[in-house]
Amino acid sequence: MPEQLKKLKNARAACKATVTRIQNYIMEPTNLTSATVDILEARKDKLVSALKSYEGIQIDILSLDGEDAEDVGEFEEKFFNTIARINETIRMLTKNETQQTSCMSASKLPNVDIPTFDGKDFTKFKPFYELCMAVIDNNKTLTDVQKLFYLRTYLEEEALSVIINLPLVSTSYLQLLKKRYDKNVKRR
């Protein structure tokens, strides 16, 4: 076999190996749990590039060896099945991202002017607390993390320091404020 033909067949084998690696990746369910649209798009680009290289190399091989026994149809079938699976997975991920985004955007606070509370004037706590309960805490579309995030935006200074170190999964944020500031209101 002439040296040029040997190099071309090795290059063709490398293209086929690339397609096989991408196919194995996309067919493995555990890989898909960590896959992102960007990763899949990159693999798709590599797949298309491998097909283009394969086609060019195959033409060169046939010009040197008109009786080459390569089954191009088998390679193309593997390529099309793999790219279809990548596209399907991208659509699924995009749909999930869209659903998550719409859920997050549906979880917005109504337009209510909640005054900030700094903890200095205890008489302002009860109206603040009741408004936060009505608008934030009783809002079923908000997660606990979102509730705590919104509450933090309405607190300042000493009052903020009461909850600032709470983990974002805490559900007792308003109770801590009530315990601290409601006591002080009752003592007066």
C-alpha positions as CSV (number, residue, x, y, z in Angstrom):
1,M,0.0,0.0,0.0
2,P,1.5,3.4,-1.0
3,E,2.4,5.7,1.9
4,Q,-0.1,8.4,0.9
5,L,-3.0,5.8,0.9
6,K,-1.9,4.6,4.3
7,K,-1.9,8.1,5.7
8,L,-5.4,8.8,4.2
9,K,-6.8,5.6,5.7
10,N,-5.4,6.5,9.1
11,A,-6.9,9.9,8.9
12,R,-10.3,8.3,7.9
13,A,-10.0,6.0,10.9
14,A,-9.4,9.0,13.1
15,C,-12.6,10.7,11.8
16,K,-14.5,7.5,12.5
17,A,-13.1,7.3,16.0
18,T,-14.2,10.9,16.7
19,V,-17.8,10.1,15.6
20,T,-17.7,6.9,17.8
21,R,-16.5,8.8,20.9
22,I,-19.2,11.4,20.4
23,Q,-21.8,8.7,19.9
24,N,-20.7,6.9,23.0
25,Y,-20.9,10.1,25.0
26,I,-24.4,11.0,23.8
27,M,-25.7,7.5,24.3
28,E,-24.5,7.3,28.0
29,P,-27.3,8.5,30.3
30,T,-24.9,9.5,33.1
31,N,-23.2,11.9,30.7
32,L,-26.5,13.6,29.9
33,T,-27.1,14.6,33.5
34,S,-24.2,16.9,33.5
35,A,-24.4,18.0,29.9
36,T,-25.1,21.6,29.0
37,V,-26.3,23.1,25.8
38,D,-22.8,24.6,25.2
39,I,-21.1,21.2,25.6
40,L,-23.6,19.5,23.3
41,E,-23.2,22.3,20.7
42,A,-19.4,21.9,20.8
43,R,-19.7,18.1,20.3
44,K,-22.2,18.7,17.5
45,D,-19.7,21.1,15.8
46,K,-16.9,18.5,16.2
47,L,-19.2,15.8,14.8
48,V,-20.0,17.9,11.7
49,S,-16.3,18.7,11.2
50,A,-15.5,15.0,11.4
51,L,-18.0,14.2,8.7
52,K,-16.6,16.9,6.4
53,S,-13.1,15.6,6.9
54,Y,-14.2,12.1,6.4
55,E,-15.9,12.9,3.1
56,G,-12.8,14.8,1.8
57,I,-10.5,11.9,2.9
58,Q,-12.8,9.3,1.3
59,I,-12.7,11.1,-2.0
60,D,-8.9,11.2,-1.9
61,I,-8.8,7.5,-1.0
62,L,-11.1,6.6,-3.9
63,S,-8.9,8.5,-6.3
64,L,-5.9,6.3,-5.2
65,D,-7.8,3.1,-4.7
66,G,-11.1,2.9,-6.7
67,E,-12.0,-0.4,-5.0
68,D,-11.8,0.7,-1.4
69,A,-14.2,-1.4,0.6
70,E,-15.3,1.3,3.0
71,D,-19.0,1.3,3.9
72,V,-19.8,5.0,3.7
73,G,-23.5,4.3,4.4
74,E,-22.7,2.8,7.8
75,F,-20.6,5.8,8.8
76,E,-23.3,8.2,7.6
77,E,-26.0,6.3,9.5
78,K,-23.9,6.5,12.7
79,F,-23.4,10.2,12.1
80,F,-27.1,11.0,11.5
81,N,-28.2,9.0,14.5
82,T,-25.7,10.7,16.8
83,I,-26.5,14.2,15.5
84,A,-30.2,13.5,15.9
85,R,-29.7,12.4,19.5
86,I,-27.6,15.6,20.2
87,N,-30.3,17.8,18.7
88,E,-33.0,16.0,20.7
89,T,-31.0,16.4,24.0
90,I,-30.4,20.1,23.2
91,R,-34.2,20.6,22.7
92,M,-34.9,18.9,26.0
93,L,-32.4,21.0,27.9
94,T,-33.6,24.2,26.3
95,K,-37.2,23.3,27.1
96,N,-36.2,22.6,30.8
97,E,-34.3,25.9,31.0
98,T,-37.3,27.8,29.5
99,Q,-39.6,26.2,32.1
100,Q,-37.3,27.0,34.9
101,T,-37.0,30.6,33.7
102,S,-40.8,31.0,33.4
103,C,-41.2,29.6,36.9
104,M,-38.7,32.0,38.3
105,S,-40.2,35.0,36.5
106,A,-43.7,34.0,37.7
107,S,-42.3,34.2,41.2
108,K,-42.0,38.0,41.4
109,L,-43.3,40.1,44.2
110,P,-46.3,42.2,43.5
111,N,-45.6,45.9,43.2
112,V,-46.0,46.9,46.8
113,D,-43.8,49.5,48.4
114,I,-42.3,47.8,51.4
115,P,-40.3,50.3,53.5
116,T,-36.9,49.2,54.7
117,F,-36.5,48.3,58.4
118,D,-33.3,49.1,60.2
119,G,-34.2,48.0,63.8
120,K,-33.8,51.4,65.4
121,D,-37.5,52.4,65.7
122,F,-39.3,49.4,67.3
123,T,-42.7,50.9,66.5
124,K,-42.1,50.4,62.8
125,F,-41.5,46.7,63.2
126,K,-45.1,45.5,63.4
127,P,-46.3,47.2,60.1
128,F,-43.1,46.0,58.4
129,Y,-43.6,42.5,59.7
130,E,-47.2,42.3,58.7
131,L,-46.4,43.6,55.2
132,C,-43.6,41.1,54.8
133,M,-45.8,38.3,55.9
134,A,-48.5,39.3,53.4
135,V,-46.3,40.0,50.4
136,I,-43.3,37.7,50.9
137,D,-43.9,34.9,53.4
138,N,-47.4,34.0,52.4
139,N,-46.5,34.1,48.6
140,K,-46.7,30.4,47.6
141,T,-44.9,31.0,44.3
142,L,-41.7,32.0,46.1
143,T,-39.2,29.4,47.4
144,D,-37.7,29.8,50.8
145,V,-34.5,31.1,49.2
146,Q,-36.3,33.7,47.3
147,K,-38.3,34.8,50.4
148,L,-35.1,35.2,52.3
149,F,-33.5,37.1,49.4
150,Y,-36.4,39.5,49.2
151,L,-36.5,40.0,52.9
152,R,-32.8,40.9,52.9
153,T,-33.4,43.6,50.4
154,Y,-35.8,45.3,52.8
155,L,-33.6,45.2,55.9
156,E,-30.7,47.5,56.9
157,E,-28.2,47.9,59.6
158,E,-29.0,46.1,62.9
159,A,-32.1,44.3,61.6
160,L,-30.1,43.0,58.7
161,S,-27.5,41.7,61.0
162,V,-30.1,39.5,62.7
163,I,-30.6,37.3,59.6
164,I,-27.5,38.0,57.4
165,N,-25.7,34.9,58.4
166,L,-28.7,32.5,58.0
167,P,-28.2,29.9,55.4
168,L,-30.3,30.5,52.3
169,V,-32.5,27.5,53.1
170,S,-33.7,28.8,56.5
171,T,-37.4,29.2,56.9
172,S,-37.3,30.9,60.3
173,Y,-36.0,34.3,59.1
174,L,-39.1,36.3,59.9
175,Q,-39.5,34.5,63.3
176,L,-36.0,35.6,64.3
177,L,-36.9,39.2,63.6
178,K,-40.3,38.9,65.4
179,K,-38.6,37.4,68.4
180,R,-36.1,40.2,68.6
181,Y,-38.3,43.2,67.8
182,D,-41.7,42.2,69.0
183,K,-40.3,41.6,72.6
184,N,-38.9,45.2,72.6
185,V,-42.3,46.6,71.5
186,K,-44.1,44.8,74.3
187,R,-41.6,46.0,77.0
188,R,-42.2,49.6,76.3
